[in-house]
């Protein structure tokens, strides 16, 4: 094993060799501390805490430029290098905001088709430096919160809601007042896969105004929304937040629309369903970088740009945050969610949800 003095001198020599080469000022900062960067937001994974067999909480210490004033329920972007390439996804912040905080937490469930989620849960080591994007999203806890709230969540849809519950719990303990009247319905395949199961039980024990209904769908089937009248008789008078799988949210949306209560419903989807009416495909040219790529009608402009090696901007990758928006110089693209086409010169387009309809040029 190398001695600590040897390791220290090795670092000094490495820094000295770097100082003899022409580097960006940001590179000198990184030699001193990998979290110091003026060009990008970074964070260091401090801890990976298993929650279930397929879910874990990542405790991350952000570096320069980070703000700890996110709103409970928002998500952040995280970029991790996997097999030599940075993979980006967005995950809900499960920790409450802290004005003088030092860390944030995201809670991730490994999905069978999810390269990055599986890596975050199973393969990420403490000490890893990741890239970060600032918090975004409108699925948030109001301030002040409503007197009565209903949360309908499924699976890892509990993560943004957990940030809200933790915030309400912290405020209650700080000011000595009761938590607002909260009803949580939590669907999970089995008890063992219920994320935050023990902490939720503690919160329910601590707050008389918090009621939790647990549904284990592998044993009891899916939530029947007709049962809401029994589970929460006054649901029509409550502000409602719902987060979970697409089919569950579709059913909830239809139920609230039928009751003419859409304005009381707040939704957060894990992903979008891109329809089958893709573009015809074509050659996509990224003007400023002088890169081109042939893309089929099912490949989004964002994915095509990444495959071509273009530094594409993005955030949620769901068509919500508009971080990926670029200017369409020429050609036509089609929105894969609804089939709408965009073909006006200098028109802004969301690259994460559009595909080429013939050849097109984008300004990047």
C-alpha positions in Angstrom: 0.0 0.0 0.0 1.4 3.5 -0.9 2.0 5.8 2.0 0.0 9.0 2.4 3.2 11.1 1.8 3.8 9.4 -1.5 0.2 9.9 -2.6 0.5 13.6 -1.6 3.7 14.1 -3.6 2.1 12.3 -6.6 -0.7 14.8 -6.6 1.7 17.8 -6.3 3.7 16.4 -9.3 0.5 15.9 -11.3 -0.6 19.5 -10.6 2.9 20.8 -11.4 2.9 19.1 -14.8 -0.6 20.5 -15.6 0.6 24.0 -14.8 3.2 23.8 -17.6 0.5 23.2 -20.2 -2.0 25.7 -21.6 -5.3 25.0 -19.8 -8.6 26.8 -19.3 -8.8 28.5 -15.8 -11.5 26.0 -15.0 -9.0 23.2 -15.4 -6.8 24.7 -12.6 -9.8 24.8 -10.3 -10.4 21.1 -10.9 -6.9 20.3 -9.8 -7.6 21.9 -6.4 -11.1 20.5 -6.0 -13.2 18.5 -8.6 -16.3 20.3 -7.4 -14.9 23.7 -8.4 -16.0 24.4 -11.9 -17.2 27.7 -13.5 -18.3 25.9 -16.7 -20.7 23.3 -15.4 -22.5 22.2 -12.2 -21.1 19.2 -10.5 -21.6 17.1 -7.5 -20.0 14.3 -5.6 -21.9 11.2 -4.5 -21.4 11.0 -0.8 -23.5 7.9 -0.1 -25.6 5.3 -1.8 -28.4 4.1 0.6 -30.3 1.0 -0.4 -34.1 1.5 -0.1 -35.3 -1.8 -1.6 -33.7 -4.5 -3.7 -34.1 -2.4 -6.8 -34.1 1.2 -5.4 -31.5 3.4 -3.7 -31.1 7.0 -2.5 -28.1 8.9 -3.7 -26.8 11.6 -1.4 -25.0 14.2 -3.5 -22.9 17.1 -2.4 -23.2 19.8 -5.1 -20.3 22.1 -6.0 -20.0 25.7 -7.0 -23.1 27.4 -8.5 -25.7 25.2 -6.8 -28.7 26.7 -5.0 -30.4 24.9 -2.2 -33.7 26.7 -2.6 -35.5 24.1 -4.8 -39.2 23.6 -4.2 -40.4 20.3 -2.7 -41.4 18.1 -5.6 -39.0 19.4 -8.3 -36.5 17.3 -10.2 -32.9 17.7 -11.1 -30.8 16.5 -14.1 -27.9 14.2 -13.4 -25.2 13.2 -15.8 -23.0 10.1 -15.2 -20.3 8.6 -17.3 -21.2 5.1 -18.4 -19.0 3.2 -20.7 -17.1 6.4 -21.6 -20.2 8.4 -22.5 -22.2 10.8 -20.3 -25.8 9.6 -19.8 -28.3 12.2 -18.6 -31.7 11.7 -16.9 -33.9 13.6 -14.6 -34.9 12.4 -11.1 -37.1 13.9 -8.4 -35.3 15.4 -5.4 -36.5 13.3 -2.4 -34.8 15.5 0.3 -36.5 18.7 1.5 -35.0 22.1 0.7 -32.4 23.4 3.1 -31.3 27.0 2.9 -27.9 26.1 4.4 -27.8 22.6 3.1 -24.7 20.7 2.0 -26.3 17.8 0.2 -29.4 16.8 -1.8 -30.9 13.4 -2.3 -32.4 11.7 -5.3 -34.1 8.3 -5.1 -33.9 6.0 -8.1 -35.5 2.7 -9.0 -33.6 0.5 -11.4 -35.7 -0.1 -14.5 -35.3 -3.2 -16.6 -34.7 -1.1 -19.7 -32.9 1.7 -17.9 -29.1 1.8 -18.5 -28.5 4.8 -16.2 -31.0 3.9 -13.5 -29.5 0.4 -13.1 -26.0 1.9 -12.9 -27.0 4.5 -10.3 -28.6 1.9 -8.1 -26.2 -1.0 -8.5 -22.9 0.4 -9.9 -22.3 3.9 -8.6 -19.6 4.2 -6.0 -19.4 6.9 -3.3 -16.9 9.6 -4.4 -18.1 9.6 -8.0 -18.2 13.1 -9.6 -21.5 13.7 -11.5 -22.8 16.5 -13.5 -25.9 18.3 -12.4 -28.7 20.5 -13.8 -30.6 22.9 -11.6 -34.0 22.0 -10.2 -37.0 22.3 -12.5 -40.7 21.4 -12.5 -44.1 22.6 -11.5 -45.2 19.5 -9.5 -44.5 21.3 -6.2 -45.8 21.9 -2.7 -47.4 25.3 -2.5 -46.3 27.7 0.2 -48.4 28.0 2.2 -49.8 24.5 1.6 -53.5 23.8 1.4 -55.3 22.8 4.6 -56.3 19.5 3.0 -54.3 17.5 0.4 -54.5 14.1 -1.3 -51.5 12.3 -2.8 -52.1 9.4 -5.2 -48.8 7.6 -6.0 -47.6 4.4 -7.5 -44.1 2.8 -7.2 -41.3 5.3 -7.4 -43.9 8.1 -7.8 -43.5 8.4 -4.1 -40.1 10.3 -4.5 -41.3 13.8 -5.2 -44.2 13.4 -2.7 -41.6 12.3 -0.1 -39.9 15.6 -0.4 -43.2 17.3 0.3 -44.0 15.1 3.3 -40.6 15.6 4.7 -41.0 19.4 4.3 -44.4 19.4 6.0 -42.9 17.2 8.8 -40.0 19.6 9.3 -42.2 22.7 9.4 -44.5 21.0 11.9 -41.7 20.2 14.2 -40.1 23.7 13.8 -43.3 25.7 14.6 -45.1 23.2 16.9 -48.2 23.2 14.7 -50.0 20.2 13.3 -49.3 19.0 9.8 -52.1 19.8 7.4 -54.7 17.2 6.7 -53.0 14.8 4.3 -54.2 11.6 2.8 -51.7 9.4 0.9 -52.7 6.4 -1.2 -49.5 4.5 -2.1 -49.6 1.6 -4.6 -46.7 -0.8 -4.7 -46.4 -4.3 -6.2 -45.4 -5.8 -2.8 -44.6 -4.6 0.7 -40.9 -5.2 0.2 -40.8 -2.9 -2.9 -42.5 0.0 -1.1 -39.8 2.7 -1.0 -39.6 4.7 2.3 -41.9 2.1 3.9 -40.4 2.5 7.4 -40.1 6.2 7.3 -43.7 6.6 6.2 -44.8 4.5 9.1 -42.9 6.8 11.5 -44.5 9.9 9.9 -47.9 8.4 10.2 -47.2 7.6 13.9 -46.0 11.1 14.6 -48.8 13.0 12.8 -52.5 12.3 13.6 -53.4 14.4 10.5 -51.5 12.1 8.1 -53.5 9.0 6.8 -51.8 6.5 4.6 -53.6 3.8 2.5 -51.3 1.1 1.2 -52.2 -1.1 -1.8 -50.0 -4.1 -2.8 -51.0 -4.5 -6.4 -49.5 -8.0 -6.9 -51.8 -9.2 -4.2 -54.8 -6.9 -4.3 -54.9 -5.5 -7.8 -54.9 -2.0 -9.1 -56.5 1.0 -7.4 -60.1 1.4 -8.5 -60.9 5.1 -8.6 -64.5 4.4 -7.8 -63.2 3.4 -4.3 -62.0 7.0 -3.7 -65.3 7.9 -2.1 -64.6 5.3 0.5 -60.9 5.9 0.9 -61.1 9.7 1.0 -64.8 10.8 1.1 -63.9 14.5 0.7 -61.5 14.0 -2.2 -63.5 16.4 -4.4 -62.6 19.2 -2.0 -58.9 18.5 -1.8 -56.0 19.6 -3.9 -54.6 16.4 -5.4 -51.1 15.4 -6.5 -50.6 12.2 -8.5 -47.4 10.6 -9.7 -46.7 7.1 -11.0 -46.9 4.9 -14.1 -48.6 6.3 -17.2 -51.7 4.1 -17.2 -52.4 5.0 -13.6 -52.2 8.7 -14.3 -54.3 8.4 -17.4 -57.1 6.8 -15.3 -56.8 9.5 -12.6 -57.0 12.2 -15.2 -60.1 10.7 -16.8 -61.7 10.4 -13.3 -61.1 14.0 -12.4 -62.2 15.2 -15.8 -65.4 13.3 -15.4 -65.9 15.0 -12.1 -65.0 18.4 -13.7 -62.2 18.8 -11.2 -59.2 19.0 -13.5 -58.1 22.3 -11.9 -57.5 20.5 -8.6 -55.3 17.8 -10.1 -51.5 18.1 -10.4 -49.7 15.4 -12.4 -46.1 14.3 -12.6 -45.2 11.6 -15.2 -42.1 9.4 -15.2 -42.0 9.5 -19.0 -43.9 10.3 -22.1 -45.6 8.0 -24.5 -44.3 8.9 -28.0 -46.9 7.9 -30.6 -46.4 5.8 -33.7 -46.9 8.7 -36.1 -43.2 9.5 -36.4 -41.6 11.5 -39.1 -40.3 10.0 -42.4 -36.7 10.5 -41.2 -34.0 12.1 -43.2 -30.6 13.8 -42.9 -30.4 16.1 -39.9 -27.7 18.8 -40.1 -26.4 20.6 -37.0 -25.2 23.8 -38.6 -22.8 25.3 -36.2 -21.0 22.1 -35.4 -21.0 21.0 -39.1 -22.2 17.5 -38.2 -24.9 15.5 -40.0 -26.6 12.2 -39.3 -29.2 10.0 -41.0 -32.1 9.4 -38.6 -35.3 7.4 -39.0 -38.7 8.6 -38.1 -38.7 7.2 -34.6 -35.5 8.7 -33.5 -35.9 12.1 -31.8 -33.7 15.0 -32.9 -32.1 15.0 -29.5 -31.1 11.4 -29.7 -29.9 11.9 -33.3 -27.7 14.9 -32.2 -26.2 12.9 -29.3 -25.4 10.0 -31.7 -23.7 12.5 -34.0 -21.6 13.8 -31.1 -23.2 17.2 -30.8 -23.4 18.7 -27.3 -27.2 18.8 -27.2 -28.9 20.8 -24.4 -31.6 18.9 -22.5 -33.3 18.7 -19.1 -36.3 16.5 -18.4 -36.2 14.6 -21.8 -40.0 14.5 -21.5 -41.1 17.7 -23.4 -41.9 19.6 -20.2 -39.0 21.9 -19.3 -38.1 23.2 -22.8 -34.4 23.1 -22.0 -33.8 21.1 -25.2 -35.4 23.8 -27.5 -33.4 24.7 -30.6 -34.0 26.9 -33.6 -35.1 25.1 -36.8 -33.3 26.7 -39.7 -35.0 24.7 -42.5 -37.0 21.6 -43.0 -39.8 20.1 -41.0 -40.0 18.1 -37.8 -43.0 16.3 -36.2 -44.0 16.2 -32.6 -44.1 12.5 -31.7 -46.7 13.1 -29.0 -49.5 14.4 -31.1 -48.3 14.5 -34.8 -48.1 18.3 -35.0 -45.6 19.5 -37.6 -43.2 22.5 -37.4 -41.6 23.8 -40.5 -41.3 27.6 -40.3 -37.8 29.0 -40.7 -36.3 30.1 -37.3 -39.1 28.3 -35.4 -38.2 26.9 -32.0 -38.6 23.2 -31.6 -38.3 20.8 -28.7 -35.7 18.3 -29.8 -36.6 15.6 -27.2 -40.1 15.0 -28.6 -39.7 15.7 -32.3 -38.4 13.7 -35.3 -37.3 14.6 -38.8 -39.8 14.8 -41.7 -37.3 14.8 -44.5 -34.0 16.7 -44.3 -33.7 19.5 -41.8 -31.1 21.9 -40.4 -30.9 23.0 -36.8 -29.0 25.9 -35.3 -26.4 24.3 -33.0 
